[in-house]
Amino acid sequence: MLIDFHSHTTASDGALSPGELIDRAVAGNIHQFAITDHDTMAGYRAAAEYYTHIPGQMRLISGVEFSCRWSGTTIHIVGLAVDDQHPAMAAGLALLGDARIARGKKIAERLEAKGFAGAHSGALAIAGESQLGRPHFARWLIDQGHVEDFNQAFDKYLGQGKIGDVKAFWPELSEVTGWIVESGGVAIVAHPLKYKFTRMKLRRLIVDFKLAGGQAVEILNGRQTADQTNQLKRLALEFELEVSAGSDFHRDAPYGAQLGVELRHLGDLRGVWERW
């Protein structure tokens, strides 16, 4: 059986619209599926509306991927089966939306100070109804002829340590985890190995996450080695956490994972999919 509890649409930084992503998931015979855009549920809402008008046996789960801070690092927490109308979730989404707007303005100010006039209005036009983010600035830089491609845009202006690398104000891990749990959802640490923590620091993260009400860890995210998956399985067992998995799909790419994770690869651990 195929599942996928981590994917993105044009509502954040994905390449496919919510409807296109739903079509892809249905065509791929995915049994349970979640759209987890960054700090917004607009993509999920659009997908849920679209899915009511097409045939399919897939179970669509509400989802979001929140940005937060822990020990000086930006951490991503996925929330599944959340009620986006719950006051705690609605307030959290509004707070993160405002943080991303402020971040976008700051990125534009820095680019415009470098001589790239019109960066803000240009990126906004490209973003449309999506959340404004660095990929939109990258596309604008390409369209204006300032860079040749996305890689160059990030290498020169938008990547880590460059002028467009603006650190937004993110809430604390405990606060974000609380929004998810209060709204009836399951909180999951996304891609734990991407933070490149030492074993001891990763264990500290999991301890604080559980204290905040966190319930699960992502043991498979996109393309990773069997050793990495086994390491995360052991972590889940040690801390008695449920497990989740997803492709972290953003767009078609030569080395990117496609939608869908086969459950047989996840062993006999307690999976979040058993809730539904």
C-alpha positions as CSV (number, residue, x, y, z in Angstrom):
1,M,0.0,0.0,0.0
2,L,1.3,3.5,-0.9
3,I,1.1,6.4,1.4
4,D,2.6,10.0,1.3
5,F,2.3,12.4,4.2
6,H,4.7,15.1,3.0
7,S,4.2,17.0,-0.2
8,H,4.0,20.6,-1.5
9,T,2.0,22.6,-4.0
10,T,2.2,26.1,-5.5
11,A,0.5,27.4,-2.4
12,S,4.1,27.3,-0.9
13,D,7.2,26.2,-2.8
14,G,5.9,23.4,-5.0
15,A,5.6,23.4,-8.8
16,L,2.2,21.7,-9.1
17,S,-1.1,23.2,-8.3
18,P,-3.2,21.5,-5.6
19,G,-5.4,19.9,-8.4
20,E,-2.4,18.7,-10.3
21,L,-0.9,17.2,-7.2
22,I,-4.2,15.4,-6.4
23,D,-4.4,14.1,-10.0
24,R,-0.8,12.8,-9.7
25,A,-1.5,11.1,-6.4
26,V,-4.7,9.4,-7.6
27,A,-3.0,8.2,-10.8
28,G,-0.2,6.8,-8.6
29,N,-2.7,4.7,-6.6
30,I,-1.7,6.3,-3.3
31,H,-4.0,5.1,-0.6
32,Q,-3.5,7.9,2.0
33,F,-2.2,11.3,1.1
34,A,-1.4,14.6,2.7
35,I,-0.5,18.0,1.3
36,T,1.8,19.8,3.8
37,D,2.6,23.2,2.4
38,H,4.9,25.4,4.4
39,D,3.0,27.5,7.0
40,T,-0.2,27.5,5.1
41,M,-3.2,25.2,4.5
42,A,-4.5,27.0,1.4
43,G,-3.1,24.3,-0.8
44,Y,-4.9,21.6,1.2
45,R,-8.2,23.5,1.2
46,A,-8.0,23.9,-2.6
47,A,-7.1,20.2,-3.0
48,A,-9.9,19.1,-0.8
49,E,-12.4,21.1,-2.8
50,Y,-11.0,19.8,-6.1
51,Y,-11.1,16.2,-4.9
52,T,-14.8,16.4,-4.2
53,H,-15.4,16.7,-8.0
54,I,-13.3,13.7,-9.2
55,P,-13.6,10.0,-8.6
56,G,-11.1,8.3,-6.3
57,Q,-10.7,6.1,-3.3
58,M,-7.7,7.9,-1.9
59,R,-7.9,9.2,1.7
60,L,-6.9,12.9,1.7
61,I,-5.5,14.0,5.1
62,S,-5.3,17.6,6.2
63,G,-1.7,18.8,6.7
64,V,0.8,21.6,7.1
65,E,4.6,21.9,7.6
66,F,5.4,24.5,10.2
67,S,8.7,26.4,10.6
68,C,9.8,26.9,14.2
69,R,12.9,27.4,16.3
70,W,14.7,25.1,18.7
71,S,18.2,25.5,20.1
72,G,19.0,28.2,17.6
73,T,18.0,26.1,14.6
74,T,15.0,26.2,12.3
75,I,13.1,23.0,12.6
76,H,10.1,21.8,10.6
77,I,7.2,20.1,12.2
78,V,4.5,18.5,10.1
79,G,0.9,18.5,11.4
80,L,-1.5,15.9,10.1
81,A,-5.3,15.6,10.5
82,V,-5.5,19.1,12.0
83,D,-8.6,21.2,12.2
84,D,-7.7,24.4,10.3
85,Q,-10.7,26.2,11.8
86,H,-9.7,25.6,15.4
87,P,-8.7,28.9,17.1
88,A,-5.2,27.7,18.0
89,M,-4.5,26.5,14.4
90,A,-6.1,29.6,12.8
91,A,-4.0,31.9,15.0
92,G,-0.8,30.0,14.3
93,L,-1.3,30.0,10.5
94,A,-2.0,33.8,10.7
95,L,1.2,34.4,12.7
96,L,3.3,32.4,10.3
97,G,1.7,34.1,7.3
98,D,2.6,37.5,8.7
99,A,6.2,36.3,9.4
100,R,6.6,35.2,5.8
101,I,5.2,38.5,4.5
102,A,7.7,40.4,6.6
103,R,10.5,38.1,5.4
104,G,9.5,38.7,1.7
105,K,9.7,42.5,2.2
106,K,13.1,42.2,3.8
107,I,14.4,40.0,1.0
108,A,13.1,42.6,-1.6
109,E,14.7,45.5,0.3
110,R,18.1,43.8,0.2
111,L,17.8,42.9,-3.5
112,E,16.7,46.4,-4.4
113,A,19.6,47.9,-2.4
114,K,21.8,45.8,-4.7
115,G,20.3,47.5,-7.8
116,F,17.5,45.0,-8.6
117,A,14.7,47.6,-8.7
118,G,11.1,46.2,-8.7
119,A,12.1,42.9,-6.9
120,H,9.1,43.0,-4.5
121,S,6.4,43.8,-7.0
122,G,7.9,41.4,-9.5
123,A,8.1,38.5,-7.1
124,L,4.6,39.2,-5.8
125,A,3.2,39.0,-9.4
126,I,4.9,35.7,-9.9
127,A,3.7,34.3,-6.5
128,G,0.1,35.3,-7.3
129,E,-2.1,33.6,-4.5
130,S,0.9,31.6,-3.2
131,Q,3.0,32.5,-0.2
132,L,5.8,34.8,-1.2
133,G,9.1,33.0,-0.9
134,R,12.6,32.8,-2.3
135,P,11.7,30.7,-5.3
136,H,9.5,33.6,-6.5
137,F,12.4,36.0,-6.2
138,A,14.6,33.4,-8.0
139,R,12.1,33.2,-10.9
140,W,11.9,37.0,-11.1
141,L,15.7,37.3,-11.2
142,I,15.8,34.7,-14.1
143,D,13.0,36.5,-16.0
144,Q,14.8,39.8,-15.7
145,G,18.0,38.3,-17.0
146,H,19.9,38.9,-13.8
147,V,20.8,35.1,-13.5
148,E,20.6,32.1,-15.8
149,D,18.8,29.6,-13.6
150,F,17.6,28.8,-10.1
151,N,21.0,27.4,-9.0
152,Q,22.7,30.7,-9.9
153,A,20.0,32.7,-8.2
154,F,20.5,30.9,-4.9
155,D,24.3,30.6,-5.3
156,K,24.6,34.4,-5.8
157,Y,21.7,36.0,-4.0
158,L,19.3,33.8,-2.2
159,G,21.1,30.8,-0.7
160,Q,22.6,30.4,2.8
161,G,24.8,33.4,3.8
162,K,23.7,35.5,0.7
163,I,21.9,38.8,0.8
164,G,18.5,37.1,0.4
165,D,19.0,34.7,3.2
166,V,16.7,36.4,5.6
167,K,15.9,34.7,8.9
168,A,12.3,35.1,9.6
169,F,10.8,35.2,13.1
170,W,9.6,31.7,13.8
171,P,7.8,30.6,16.9
172,E,9.3,28.1,19.3
173,L,9.0,24.3,18.8
174,S,6.7,23.9,21.8
175,E,4.3,26.6,20.6
176,V,4.0,25.1,17.1
177,T,3.6,21.5,18.5
178,G,0.9,22.9,20.8
179,W,-1.1,24.4,17.9
180,I,-1.2,21.0,16.1
181,V,-2.1,19.0,19.2
182,E,-4.8,21.5,20.4
183,S,-6.4,21.4,16.9
184,G,-6.7,17.6,17.1
185,G,-3.8,16.7,14.9
186,V,-0.7,14.6,15.2
187,A,2.7,16.4,15.4
188,I,5.6,14.9,13.5
189,V,9.3,15.9,13.4
190,A,10.1,16.3,9.7
191,H,13.3,15.0,8.1
192,P,15.2,14.7,11.4
193,L,18.6,14.0,9.8
194,K,18.6,17.1,7.6
195,Y,19.4,19.2,10.6
196,K,22.8,17.4,10.8
197,F,22.6,17.2,14.6
198,T,24.9,15.0,16.6
199,R,23.3,11.9,18.0
200,M,23.1,13.6,21.5
201,K,21.5,16.8,20.1
202,L,19.0,14.9,18.1
203,R,17.9,13.0,21.2
204,R,17.6,16.3,23.0
205,L,15.3,17.6,20.2
206,I,13.1,14.5,20.5
207,V,12.9,14.8,24.3
208,D,11.7,18.4,24.1
209,F,9.3,17.5,21.2
210,K,7.7,14.8,23.3
211,L,7.4,17.1,26.3
212,A,5.5,19.6,24.1
213,G,3.1,16.9,23.0
214,G,4.8,15.6,19.9
215,Q,3.7,12.1,18.8
216,A,5.7,10.9,15.7
217,V,8.9,11.1,13.7
218,E,9.4,11.0,10.0
219,I,11.5,7.9,9.3
220,L,11.5,8.2,5.5
221,N,11.7,11.5,3.6
222,G,12.4,11.6,-0.1
223,R,15.5,9.7,-1.1
224,Q,17.6,8.4,1.8
225,T,19.8,5.4,2.5
226,A,18.7,2.3,4.2
227,D,21.1,3.0,7.0
228,Q,19.5,6.4,7.6
229,T,16.1,4.9,7.7
230,N,17.2,2.2,10.2
231,Q,18.7,4.9,12.4
232,L,15.4,6.7,12.5
233,K,13.5,3.5,13.1
234,R,15.7,2.9,16.2
235,L,15.0,6.5,17.4
236,A,11.3,6.0,17.1
237,L,11.5,2.7,19.0
238,E,13.6,4.2,21.8
239,F,11.3,7.2,22.3
240,E,8.1,5.2,21.7
241,L,7.0,7.5,18.8
242,E,4.7,6.7,16.0
243,V,6.3,6.9,12.5
244,S,5.4,8.8,9.3
245,A,6.8,8.9,5.8
246,G,6.6,11.0,2.7
247,S,8.3,12.0,-0.5
248,D,8.7,15.7,0.3
249,F,7.7,16.2,-3.3
250,H,8.1,19.7,-4.7
251,R,8.6,19.2,-8.4
252,D,9.8,16.6,-10.9
253,A,13.6,16.5,-10.8
254,P,16.2,14.0,-12.0
255,Y,17.2,12.9,-8.5
256,G,14.0,13.8,-6.6
257,A,11.6,11.3,-5.1
258,Q,8.3,10.8,-6.7
259,L,5.0,10.6,-4.8
260,G,4.3,7.5,-2.7
261,V,6.1,5.4,-0.1
262,E,5.5,1.7,0.1
263,L,4.5,0.6,3.6
264,R,6.5,-2.6,3.4
265,H,9.7,-0.5,3.7
266,L,8.7,0.9,7.0
267,G,8.7,-2.3,9.1
268,D,6.2,-3.1,11.8
269,L,6.5,0.2,13.7
270,R,3.3,1.9,14.8
271,G,2.4,4.2,11.9
272,V,0.4,7.4,12.0
273,W,-1.6,6.0,9.0
274,E,-3.2,3.5,11.5
275,R,-5.1,6.4,12.9
276,W,-7.1,6.7,9.7
